[in-house]
Amino acid sequence: MTSGGIAMRDAESLAIDIGGTKVDVAVVTPAGELRDRQRIVVADHPNDLAQALCELARDVAVRNGTERTGVACAGPMMRKGESVSPLNIPQWRNFPLRETLQQALGPKVAIDGDVRALALAEKEFGAARQVNSFFSMVLSTGIGGAVVIDGRLIDGATGNAGHLGHVNVVPNGQDCSCGAKGCLEAEVSGWAIARQTKKPASEADEATRHRVAELFGQGVGTLASVLDIDRCFVGGSMALGFGDEFFTVATHRAREMATMAYSTDLQILPTGLGNDGPLLGASLLSWRDNE
């Protein structure tokens, strides 16, 4: 399952996952095994993040002899990563990510949204292997999403389709980094919880965790009947860290929102890939776009 088809996987690739908190770099085998995993903390590089990323990626690539690179990056972005403006990396606005990485690593660099890449991996390696239509989401520092319908990752006009973190769940609610108010990300992401409680999301009390699950389910349920989708697979440190109770509460609330007969089996479930999904998805991008 891809948007455009995945090439035959016959060699290892370099995979990069760029998020608001950290950047992970690893080598991925054709079978989906991760090797030589390295990390950059974004906050440690307020002015030289691109340089630090290129140096680390080049070191890993040279050490392992990889010739193709896939990059899963927070968005929004121009198609194929010609420029990126991750909402949680303020020092990157219209940043020429593709050109920057090609100068460091060679021409075979493929870039797409981080959760869009995760969706590819969920279908190829994870919990969606037998599912043709689903949402793929991450609940962490921010909230990202992707939509797969009839086995195809939906692109949209600019390649940014699936930003489910920006569905409105609280009219005239908290200010969001996108400029709107009351987006799912503005209400229950990691940075939103820290803003509201003055504590990291990992220290959220029971009431806060319940609210996160309720609003997350509300956002998913709002779109499920519209798109005829009854599965949502969720990764990210918050969702996985909050545990079974999060998925139970979120599913219950989603079903209250999605009441059409074809939506009654709606389920919000944990990703089958743990924290490795975006890196695995990045490797699939490298094979998909560098045939």
N, C-alpha and C positions, 0 to 999 in steps of 0.2 A: 504494500500500500504506500503510495507516495503521491505528491503533487509533481508529476513529471516522470516518475519511474526511477527506481534505484538500480544502479549498475551492478554487475557481478562483483561481489566483494572478494578480491583476490590478493589483497595486501593490507598491512596495518595502516592506520591513518592517525594523524594528530587531531585530537579533539579539544576544543576550547569552549568553556561555559562561562559567560560574562554576566554577572548579576550585580545588584546594587551593593552587596556586602562583600562578595569575594569573586575571584576569578580562578577557576580550576582548569588545569591543563593535564592531559593524559594521552597515552597511546592506547588505541582500541584495536583489538584483533578482529578479523572477519567474523569470528564466532561471538563477538560481543563481550570479550574479556578486557578489563582495564589494567594497564600496566604503567609504571613510572608516573604516578599521579602527583602533581605539584599544585601549590596554591599561592595566590596573592591576596592579601587583605586590601580591599579598595581604599579604606580609610587611611592606610599607611602611605598612599600615593596620591595626594590631592592635586599635584601638579605634573606628575610624571607617570601616570598610569599606563599610557600607551607605550612609553619606553620600557617600563618594567615588564609589561606583557610581552612585547616583542623579544626582549632579551631572554625571558624564561622560555617562551615558545620555541625560539631558535635553538636554545640549548637542548631542549627535549627532542626536537626534530633531528638535530645532528647526532645526538647520542643514540637514537633509535633508527635512523635512516629512513624516516617517513618522507613521502613525496607529495602527499595531498593532505589538506587541512579542512576540517569542518568547524564552524563557529556557531554556537547558539548564544545569542545576545539579547538582553532585555531591550525592549523597544519603547516607542515606535522607531521605525527605520524606513529608509527608501528601499525599494525592492533590491534583493540580493546584497544588502548591506553597503550600498554605495556610500551612504552616510547614515549615522545612527544618532539618536537623541534619547538615550535611556532616561526615564523620568527620575530614577534614583541614582544617576551618576551625573550631577549637575555640571561637572567640568567638560562633559562631552555633549555639545550641541551642534548638530549637523557635522559630526566628526567623521572624516573619511576613513572608516574602519577597513573597508576592503582594500583600498590602495595602500594603507599603512601596513597591513599584514602581508600583502603581496610583495612589498619591498623587502620585508624581513624574511619571508618564507618561500617565495616563488609564486608563480601564477596560479597554481591550483588551490585556491582558497574559496570555499563556499560558505555563505552566511545566511542565516534566517533567524527568526525570533526564537527565544529560548524555549518557550512552551510549545511553539509549533514544532520545534525539533523533538521535544519530549513526546508529543503526540505520535510522531513517526516511530520513536523507540517503543512506545506503549503498544503499538500495533505489531511491531516486528518482534519484540522480545518480552513484552510485559503482559499486563492483565487484559488487554484488548485484542489478543490474538484471534479470538473467535467473535469479535464484535465489529460490525461494519460502520456504525454511526455512534459517535460518542463525543463528549466534551473531555478535554484534557486540561487540567488546571494546576496551578501551584499557589499555595498559601504560605507565604514566607514574609520577608521584608516588604515585598510588594505582592500583588496578585496578578498572575498572568493566565492566559487561556488560549485555547485553540479548538477548532471545530472540525471534526471529520464526519462527512456524510457520504454514505454509500462507498466507503473505502477510500475516499479522496479527501486529502487535507484542503480545506477551503482557503483560497488566497485572498479574495477581495480585490478591489480596484488597484490598490497599491501594495498588496502583499501583507497587509497588517490585520487581516480578518482574525477575529477570535479574542479580542481584548475584553474578555468577560469581566475583568476587574473594574471596568468602567460602566457597567450597568448600574442604574440608579436604584438604591435600596432605601434611602432616607431622603425624601424631598426636602430641599433646602438644608441639608445636613452639613457635615464637616467639609471644609475646603479640601479639594483633592489636588494633587500635583499636576493633574491634567488641565486644571483651570475651572472645572465644574464643581458642584457641591453634592455631597451625599452619595458618591460612587461607592461601590463595594470596597475598593481599595482605601478610600478615605475613611471608612468606618471600621474596618476589621483587619487591615494588614498589620504587619509587625510594626511599621513606623507609625501607623495610626494609633495602635494600642499604646505605644510608648508616649505619644503625644497626649493621649487622654489620661493615662494612669501614672505617668512619670516613672514607669518601670518597664523593663523589657518584657516582651510577650511571653517569654519562658516563665515569668513570675506572675502571670495573670491569675486572678482569683477565679473561683468557680462561676460567679455571676458573669464575669467578663468572657470566659470561655464559652459559656452558654449563649451569650449574645453573639459572639463570633460565629458559632455554628448556626444559629437561627438566621442571621442575615446572609450568611454564605448560602444556606439552603434556599432562602428567598430569592437570591439572585439567580441561582441555577434553575429553580422551578419556574421563574418568570419566563425563561427562554426555552424550556424543554418542550412545551406543547407547540410553540411557534415553529421549532425546527424538527419536531418529531424525533426527539432523542431521549432515550431512557437510561443512559449510563453516563456517569461523570467520574473520571478517575483523577484523584487528587494527590499531589506530592507536595513537598515543601516542609520546612522545619516546624512550622506551626501546626499544620494539619496532622502530620505524623506524630509530632510531639504531644498533641492534645489527646491522641489515642482514640479508642473505640467510641467513646461518648460523643466526640465531635461528629463522627460519621453517622451515628444513630440519630442525633438531634438534627443534623443538617438534612438527612434523608427525609425525616418526618416533616420538616418544614417545607422542603421542596415538593413533597407530594400534596401538601395543602395548597400550594400555588398551582401545580400542574394537575388539573382535575379532568382533563379530557380522557376518554376511555383508553386511548393508545398511550397515555402517559402514566397510568396507574402503577406501573412496575418500576418507576423511576428510582434509581439507586445512586447514591454518592459513595464511592468506594476508594480505598487507598490504592495508589499506584502499585504496580507489581515490580517496580524497579528501585524502590528505596530512594536514595539520594543520587543514584547514578544516571537517572533518565536523561537529563539534558546533555551529558557527555556522550552517552550512547546515541542520542539523536543527532548530535553534532557529527559523529562519525558517519551516520547515514547520509547526512547532507554532503559530506565529502565524496561519497560514492555516487550519490544522486546527480550532483552538479558537475562532477569532474570526469565524466565518461570519456 
